[in-house]
């Protein structure tokens, strides 16, 4: 995927996350993009690693910096926390130029934004880590996935790990129907 197409998708995702109540900080975008790629097959060409608060892409961090430098996103300080990332008027023009691409990916973007927009950082970490573990350990049963989440992230309690595994299963089923309609 070329850089402009990727920027159009990322700014559309930022807008939709914000519309669904998201803080729309970098962590929210990191987790939402991971789900967008992993569950819904929107290939932005970004690599993710399991990091401090779940899946993280250094490529995406660089991409967000470039998008800000190009004027498609702006960082609005929210002291004492990190900034909120807001789209700009020029991002609307970019998205208009790439409307065909966005039309194809909009159901997937909307799905992720509606499921992740109103969630806090802790929930985002739990869900994205559960997705990571199920992706990289497909032979584990639900108990094994929850145990692996706890091994990787000891601060996530057993009830939260179990709930995250269940939610990932539900999101997988819902995502399949979206992929079937889009495909």
PyMOL commands that set and color helices and strands:
alter all, ss='L'
color gray80, all
select helices_A, chain A and resi 3-19+26-40+58-69+89-97+99-116+121-136+142-152+158-182
alter helices_A, ss='H'
color red, helices_A
select strands_A, chain A and resi 49-51+54-56+73-78+81-87
alter strands_A, ss='S'
color yellow, strands_A
deselect
rebuild
show_as cartoon
